[in-house]
Amino acid sequence: MTYSTILKQAILIIVVLAVAIYSANAQEHPLSKHDSALVVSYTQAYELELQNNVNFKEASRYLNEIAFIYWEHNQYEKAIEYYKESVELNEKIENENGIAMIHNNLGMLHADIMDYEKSYEYFMLTLAARRSKNEKIGMISAMINLSVVLNNLKRYDESIDFLQQSLKLAREMGDVHQMKSCYGMLSETYEKAGNVDQSIYYFNLYKTFTQMIQNEQINQVMEDYSEEKLIKQRLEIENNENRQKLVEKQAELNLIETKKNQFEQELNSYDSITRSLYADLGQKELQLELLTKQSQIEQLKAQQQINQQKAEKEEEKRKLHYALIFTLIVLIILFFLVRSKRRTKKWAISTAEKNKVIERQGNELKDLNANLQVLVEQRTKKLKLANEKLSEFIFSNSHIIRRPVANIKGIVNLLNQNGVDEKNAQLIEMLDASNNELDEALTLFNESLTLSESTLDETNHDTDS
């Protein structure tokens, strides 16, 4: 298998995996029947807990289960919605541990949708909760998450500060695995910040810890984990490995030298035999000896060719190793490119949908304004008609109704002038009093109608304006 063939196969693998990754992450996954049934079941259990027992903690657990199902299917917005509702329930019972856990999940969800500012806020809330209870493992986890978010925001100094705090806590706890993670993150962050020397420095520490953990040298690491000594120990390990390789190579060279000496001795013996054959053997025997010698030489050449083929195979293996490393690097880069493309596409779709909603609302507002104008015109017509009828009624009251009242007043005056007996005088007096009351009532009624008419005129004027 040639190097070009290996490279072609590596490129083919990259293309296939890229298609698979893109297909898996390009869009949200619909819920399966099983997951849909679980969502319905958890929703019913959640409602039952609130109705019967009012058990906020258990109700929150069901909401978390639903959110996690949507999270697994890349339906991030729904997952965030359920987690937020769960936070509200935990706040009612002051469940700080539950709130910190959900804040951590919300931070990771917002990081998945590339909303790093919101993710930073939730991780900071998580860190504050862990610090209040002095939970060192939780503090380390929250600070590492914060460093990842800050790296995406290109706030490398803040990220390094959190990682240094995490490293200090890991040293206090003697947690080798957490220390190794911190060294790896520090190396990556310094590389992104452009500080190559510091990146290499922390990468060597990360590599040393990895080798020691693999070699089960945990106790030795715990006894002395100062960075300078770790680097020195790593160099000693590499020197020992190189010395061992050098010894092996020297042994191979010695073996080759021994074989060479044996071969020279055999050739010398063949030469002595040849000289004796010149003296003792005939021409045919000499030719036979030469043929034997040529056969041995051919065998040595064949052995040399085999050794050369072995060396070529070793070279092919080395090239294959490099090709695989190259493939892995390309796959990682491709994964992040595809993920970024998916986020961008999702953001574009969301923006387009929002624009459609805004456009639809604008059209509805135009229709509402048009309908409002029609309603105003109809109301104006009704008010004008009512005003006309009111004017007619006022006119009728002023002229038609008041005329009999005036007539009664005149008749009473005439009767008083002509003189009447005492009994009729009382009746006329009562009639005059009733007529006066009716006149006052009509006067008040006219005043109220006049006031109402002026109000209607002002309303019509405002409506026309």
Secondary structure, DSSP 4 states (H G I P E B T S, - for coil): --HHHHHHHHHHHHHHHHHHHHHHHSSPPPPPHHHHHHHHHHHHHHHHIIIII--HHHHHHHHHHHHHHHHHTT-HHHHHHHHHHHHHHHHHTT-HHHHHHHHHHHHHHHHHTT-HHHHHHHHHHHHHHHHHTT-HHHHHHHHHHHHHHHHHTT-HHHHHHHHHHHHHHHHHHT-HHHHHHHHHHHHHHHHHHT-HHHHHHHHHHHHHHHHHHHTT-HHHHHH---HHHHHHHHHHHHHHHHHHHHHHHHHHHHHHHHHHHHHHHHHHHHHHHHHHHHHHS-HHHHHHHHHHHHHHHHHHHHHHHHHHHHHHHHHHHHHHHHHHHHHHHHHHHHHHHHHHHHHHHHHHHHHHHHHHHHHHHHHHHHHHHHHHHHHHHHHHHHHHHHHHHHHHHHHHIIIIIHHHHHHHHHHHHHHHHH---HHHHHHHHHHHHHHHHHHHHHHHHHHHHHHHHHHHHHHHHHHH-
